[in-house]
Amino acid sequence: MSATEDQAGAAETRIPPARAARVLELPPEFVPAGPAEGDDITDTLEVAYWAVHDGASAKASVREILASLPRIVRQVGALAWQADRLNTIAVAVLQLASAAMGAFGLVASVAVLHELFGSGPTPDRIRAALPQLLLVVGLLSLRAVLEAAVESAQARLTPKIRTALESEFYHLAAHVRLEAVDDADWHDDIHRASDRGLFYARQIVGQIVALAAAALDILGTIGVLGLLHPLLILMLPLSVLPVGTAAVRAARDRFHSYMRWNALQRRVRVFSWLLLDQDSAAEIRSSTAQNALLCEHRRLTARIAQEDTRLGVRAARIALAGRAVGGIGTGITYAALCAMLIGGWIPLAVGAGAVLAIQSSHRSLTAFVNMAHMVYEHALWVGDLLSVQTRCRELLPRSGGRAAPEEVDEIRLTDVSYTYPGKDSPALDGISLTLRAGETVAFVGVNGSGKSTCSKLIAGLYDAASGTVSWNGTDAQQLDGVSLQQRVAMVLQDPVRYPFTALANIAASRGSITEAEPQAAHAAAVAAGADQVIGALPGTWKALLSKRFQGGQELSAGQWAKIAVARGLYKNAPVLLLDEPTASMDPKAEHGVYQAVLRGPRRAGQITVLISHRLASVTECDRIYVFDGGRIVASGSHQELMDQRGEYAEMFMLQAAGYQNAFAAGTEVP
């Protein structure tokens, strides 16, 4: 059997059997764009990663909320203590003093009433009450000063907590290993912590202070009633509990309504994005789909308006019911006070003071209930933030090992395997290869064959699941992770487009966006062909490459690719990895870049790895590794691989045939 027949037979064995055709039935005449009017829209949407704790306080019982408050206060207190001990103490002490002044003011008010309701001429009673009245004014004024001092200390404390949390969070998130970022769950967690955790962390200190103030006011009121007469404490629940119950119901209904409102808003945004999106604008207009989208948009916004109205009416009804029940309880309380007055158990002044205390407790309890629900839910977000930070600390690169070598003689991969998080099949399956100083090596293969994964293992961005990656004979696991990454310059197909100056976009590879070595930056730009791009910009090196800023410039994909290649060359690392950096370039620009890499001046002894689908670009490499299914199926020089007549030769001939056929058909070549 001839070699051609062998190849044909092998090709036939790789063709999967045809699947049985499935008959598709006719579509219905009508499919609703969303839930019907009577449906609960929250049932049709997945819980978004950024909304996992929304409405938690509406689902928790009062006992759960109250039981969690001490833990929450300790957690927030610990954050405050770490950020600023002095102002943390000041907030706590001043808040206690403020509550004490409120209680003393209530006692002094009872003394004023005692004098006013005493016997004797009215002028004499007023004069007798004047000292106590002045004392009340003084206590209330002092409380106002203390509350202002609390706000001042809190204003100094909260920004420090926010700054400490944000700094640590972004530091940790920016330094975790790349494999963590590739994990979809981690991606959701980190964005949820950034969007919600940090937001509520900025607010929760003030909320805890307000919660503590309401709780202390309630305790102060109970203490005052106990001083006036112990039986008054037993009557307090008659008027206070109905108000508290109504506040709980209102708070829960408000959170449930928010869930429905939020679901509607998410639905509306789907249509808003389509109507405003630049990428969809042309097709929407050509298909005249605007009115259909606007119709659903109007239907959803009408439901949002209905939900707002429903919430307002229901809140009014709950408040009315609470006041009615509370009024009955208050009436019973006042009737009991009258009985105590008539029976001579308490004087009139004490009864009047009890009325003041009960009214004060109503306000404090309502504030406490509302704030407790809010603190409970917001604390979940803050706890989420702290747990993400803890997880990030466990995902930081190795540190404390030996520094990676400044000069790299050899990088050897021995039986290396790697599987991405959440995947069943390995991206690399037992590969072995050797890279030597001064060599230019190419990785080729179809998409998903393992080329890019291998380059990231070499760069220290991933750790091998099995096998070893060694640098100059030392296992990379024993090297400091950050120093290893500093020895590698990577140029990717989709490079980062820093919204900074042109110079910053090149200097960033050495860890700076403000300082650069002029000669090296210029040489890198020239070698990559980026000098023409930068030279044509207004302001050249100082030009801002982002439309977010006034006068900012936007580059084409090919121009960004040249900037990215210059960035990689500027790093001047002993290992240079180029992962499809020229995919968006025109053929002439691509040829210039590869010539600069292959033949231009380079760091002595540099290892260069090219990853490319265009095999014509790698023919001059010293060695070519052919990847397929996470394995290396062939290696050698271009000519050696062509002589083997394997997969590389087949891919090369297919690409070459495309150009040859086009040329034979009479296509003009400039």
Steps between C-alpha positions, in 0.01 A plus 500: 500500500642843406566783746217696338260214559620470860428868558158471340416201718615681813291804407195280459545350848503848655163595352222453761187315392213716380233569758140417429316804370249645743172629360422845634132575539343832402540791744197650676339814362558691823766487773479755784801724549471464876276391787129575482349774712400269785826305513772560755791624292752396766429135411624546142846642573809326627638639824783722383839459668477857624158450662542186710432682830227736380187461712675285762360707786146449371550123518665492842300485821515774762681257729765429233555871442529579871727201561735611221540860618768434768713313246456776242593769752813305596595455134458866412661601827806292415529676161469838671755404766754399237445820302503760782493400866477853637192600301340160559524558874377857453190387307412237762554724803332805350199295389458359852531849645240632254254228600564574865427869444171401338402291801608771745303753296189285533547475877552876519183550295308300760644729769379803304152347475508423873555868580246620247231260627577576866295716735518876531459802276597455135783759508653321797478164326661639185782655705549169683511313168743744337823336634383159381394651167845651454646161585286339227617761249860442605473123471334518159762751382776275629344206319494701177871575546573132571306391190698746292819359652383148410442608140840667491680191633301282263594727208867443584457126556286390204736616219788317668300177512398548138855576388646204687240257363526629142880504499529147634221368279643632173854407599393141562276481192777634275758248625312170511622228270364504147331163547275663761392769254416227247253351749150631419390470863795706619426757230143537630616516863759768437265724303221456755741597777617800300153621398303427816737409783711814478191715447327382818826494696510878452155536658482239772700690763247784498217247504648320801532835680135584423392151613694538825351844559145365462574201726656720768204738486263206556707376794516853640122532477451166676738611772315827552163322520649264756608796711157659476313182593582132427146429376549750218754262341232231478263739322756611243451196268127579468574807291845417364457145362222588249717780364797264477291234326377751244858616440614140444216435255572822312872423479441147371243614245740768383774241438262258324381782278859592425560148371209531257603851400859388444389209282294738288794737469723215382241415235476862389879525468498216246292717268679822595837348408369380165352841420818688590773252404722607212565143379130419464393838360543420130312169503217632720444784255525283192243257643283785636483324838498825701126512561485138617778566752346828611161334551644248746704776662182703561318194639776435753534863608124505556536197729778681689267795554230262622746341743600841636133587552424162659789539743395852600136402558591183691751690714230752586260220595759324716587827670131571561443153644807535719388838625148368564625205702762718661230754581298234677808392693584859582140558610524199733832631631358846562191346668733307728690821574175673587408214734840529668454876533150464641618230741781726616772259395688766304483879499378694198851608401616138482201415277584785264863390495391147412307637202815677376706183546248284311488743206880504490511121500265488198742702289805309622345156441390585145851626422652189658285258299569671167871527568526141628356364174733719298809412706420127480489499121790737445715300741457198272662698220783615726552143620505393136773756433710377793462136397611587144807673643579189704465285190726734302775468761496125439536554124802731499809393303782324676727731695815457702666252265816550300499783248466389140833517308590822320643299210310193383700220341223244480132454577388138510146366524484133604174303474294814580121490527252776581120517526305825521270549801158354433617298198508121478753447222856632533622793292849346510551126532852382577704728274881523506717755324822697542569868425861614481666840514524676163236284336185609324229240544147482357186340641245414232171313491126546476299706748479336841800276439688631807745751349399802709462292816854372458632855458329608823653209688841608372425857614413382851139615468379142556648222712513154347251254647759226447849484357766768539597829340864574574713809442872430472435168672300647791134408541289813441300410812810590703535843338333819613190539284525875446869492405430222249228706333743791480731286285235450232356750251164393358328652199143376461251502216263726699741733680406736779411843368613722783302828503821693558769661286670325211820489704318343795365229271856395424661566839234296680690179425767612748244582768466877445249726326691824556872428454689343212849452359485721184749312282354158578140619452585656164687189380209275598251724319711502184550123505124439537398761242327699773720805434282594203186463711630714786660755269165569332324574830453857623742522789680182384630327817272708727182431301221346708377177343141510618189688394406530868721807518480828314720481195549126551581286197364161401714251311404222263550137602810476284651814653433369850675176401813694405492685832467166681797349316707808583396457864625142498830589334554790741489267801823342369435180694701180452182328377271655236163336432293626207152344494340591167598869540462577129156348442347845442787634287513525124745257331768766448493613864497139619802418287685799644430396859617142449811618323574727796455209739686242295779709349507828688727584793397306809621444851792259496390146576131587489251215463223599256178306461260581214142373499330538166233351274674641193771242443685712245605721794683222686698332222823667615470389864767267637239249620128460457274309741168376361219481759181297470252418775732615778792290375809564290458279196810610309805727526793605285603766251268607224674279246508200734129530567424537130703187429296308760182573298300513822246745639735801471567433131128456438413833668784680320399366159135591559594861581745519211245352261254776586745766383613296198143440382417867539810592301423246230149642468650837406483684831713812486789507746635847579 
